[in-house]
Amino acid sequence: GIAAEFDLENPERFVRRIVKGRYRVTEFLGGDETGLSYLAEDQIVVDKKVLVRILSEDGYDEIMKSILAEERVSLSHFSHPNIARLIDSGEFTNGTSFLISEFFDALSVNDILQIHGRFSSARAARIIRQAANALNEAHQQGIIHRDLRPQNLIVDASSGEMETVKVVNFGASNGEPTEQNVLYKAPEVLDGRISTVASDIFSLAVVAYEMLAGRMPF
């Protein structure tokens, strides 16, 4: 089965596998401490690409696992123009969880910062407003992101004149600080408390600061 073939030490071997009977993995996109990302093609809908995210949940306690499982169910029924839609989720027989979500072939806020430096105030305001609206709706559904940073804000210009922000990787993190996200974490999370709605808002504010100033606030 897939699980026997899925090896965290050798992520390239997962390419060409079929997930959920319909998504053929075509490319390994990379990974970080929260998991590994793959591009896959839908075998039923022509020319439809999806993102398959294999989650690294080592060290998650049972409570956090059940919270995330509930949130993923909520996410699958939830639609917002500024949130990458969660199409499906599940786990392999060895217990490794995965998420299948919309894929956007576009740059992240992090990519744009690396290439062009800081954002104009008008552009930053448009992006943050869209991300804030998305967060607000998710929070009202009881869904917390827990890992807001520039890599998880995709700026999609393909849908016409205006750039559309897509918040990605909901349901993928337990919120604990990692090397990649520690600079975006709220003080209470750094103190070892769990992520809340307020921690998400704090993280978005740090992203906004970085977009405008081209550097971190702290």
N, C-alpha and C positions, 0 to 999 in steps of 0.2 A: 504493500500500500504506500500511499504518499508519505505517511509518517516515517516509515522505515527508511525512505529515501531522503527525508528532509534532514539535513545536517547543518547545524549552525556554523560549524567550522568550515564548511565547504558550500557556501551559498550558491555558487554558480551551477551546482548540480541540480538545483530546483528548476532551472530554465528548461522549457519544453514539457513540463508537467501540466496536467489538467486539474484545475481546482473546481470543486462543486459540480463536476461533470460537464462544465461548459466554458471555463476560462482557461485558455492555453497561455502559460507563462512564456513570454518572448524575450525578456531582458531583465537583468539584475541592475537596479538603479542605485544601489548603495544602502548603507545602513548606519545607524548610530546606536546609542545605548538603549533606546526604546524598542528597536526592532530593525527589520530588513524590508526594503521596498522593491517590488517587482512590477514591471509593466506586463499586462496580459491582454489577449484579444478575446472578445466574446465570440464563441463559435456559433451563436444563434443570430445575433444582430450584426449585420455586415458593417465592417469598418468601425466598430465600437471598441474603444480601448478602456481598460479599467486599471486601477492601482490595487495590487495585492500587497497587504502589509502583514508580515509575520511578526508577531509580538514577542518580545523578550520579557517574560513575566517572572523571572527568577526573583525570589524574595518577596513577592506580593503575598500578603496574608489573605486568608479566606474572605474576610470582610471586604477588602478592597476588590477582590476578584468578583464577589457578588454584586458590589456597587457598579463596577464597570460592565458586568453582564446586563444588569438592568438598564443602564444608560444606553448600551448598544441596541437594546430592544426599542427604547424610546427614539433613538437616532434613526432606526430603520423606518419609523412611521413619520419622521419629521422632515419637512422640506423648507429650505430657505434659500433665496437666490445667492446669498453670500456664504453658504456652507457647502462644502463638497458632500454630496449625498452618499450615505452609507447604503450600499446595495445589498450586501450580505455579510454574514460573519459566521464563524464556527470554530471548531478545533479539530486538530488531527488526533489520531488514536493515542499518541503519546502525550496529549494534553496541551500541546502548543496551540495558542489561539491565533486566528488570522482574521483580518478585515478586508472586505472588497469594497472599494469606493470609486466614485467618479475620478477620472484622470484628466488633468489639465496640462496641456503642453505649453507652459508659460513660465515666466521668471517669477521667483519669489522676491519678497521685499529684501531679503538678504542678498540675493543675486544682484538686484538693482543697486543696493548700497555698495557692493563690491565693485561694480562696473562704473557707476556714475557718481558715486558719493551721495551726499545728502539730497533729500527731496525738497522741491519748492514747497512753501507753506500751503499753497492751494492744493497741490497734489497730495501732500501728506494728510491734509484735512479730509479730502474726499475718501482716501483709503481708510483712515482711522474711523471715520463716520460709518462707513459700510461694515467694517469689522465690529464696531461697537453695537450696531443694530443687530448683527448676527448673534453676538454674544448675549445680548439682552433677551432675544427670543429663546435661545438655547437655555439660558438660566431660568426663564419662566417655565420651561419644560423639565426643570430639575437636572439639566445636563451641564456639567462643568468641563472645561477643556483641559486644564491642569498643565499645559505645556505651550503656552503662547510665547512665540518668539518669531523673528523675521522669516525663518525658514518655513514656518507654518502659515504664512500669509502669501497666497499666490495672486499675482496681478495679471488678470486675463484680459487682453485687449482684443480678443477675437470676436467679441459680440457687438461690434459696432463702434460708434464714436467714443463712448465712455469706457474707461477701464472698469472692470468688475473685479472686486476682491473676492477670493474664495478662501475661507478659513478651512484648513485641512488638518487631518489627524485628530479629530475628536474621537474620544473613546480609546485612545492608544497609550495613554500614560497614567501612572498612578500618582503623578504629581511630585515625586521625590526629586530633589535637586540632582542634576548630573553635570558632568564637565561642560556639556553643550548648552545647558539652559540656566545654570546657576545665577548668571548676571541678571536674568529676567524675573527671578523669584522674589515674592513678597517676604518681608521680614519674618512674618509668623511661620511661613513654610521653612525658611532657613533655621528657625528655632525648633523644627521638628513637628509642628502641628500640621493637620491635614489641609489641603487646598479647599478654598471656598470660592463663592462668587466674587468676593472682594479680592482674592488673590489673582483671579483672572484679570480683573480690571486693573490692578496694579501692574501686572505683566504687560498689558496693552499700553499703559501709560509709559512704561520704559521703552517699548518699541517706538511709540510716537516721539519720544525725546530723541532717540537715536536717529530716526528718520529726519528730524529737523536739524539736529546739531552735528550729525555725523560721528558722534561718539556716545559713550555710555554715561548716564548721570552719576554713577558711583564707581 
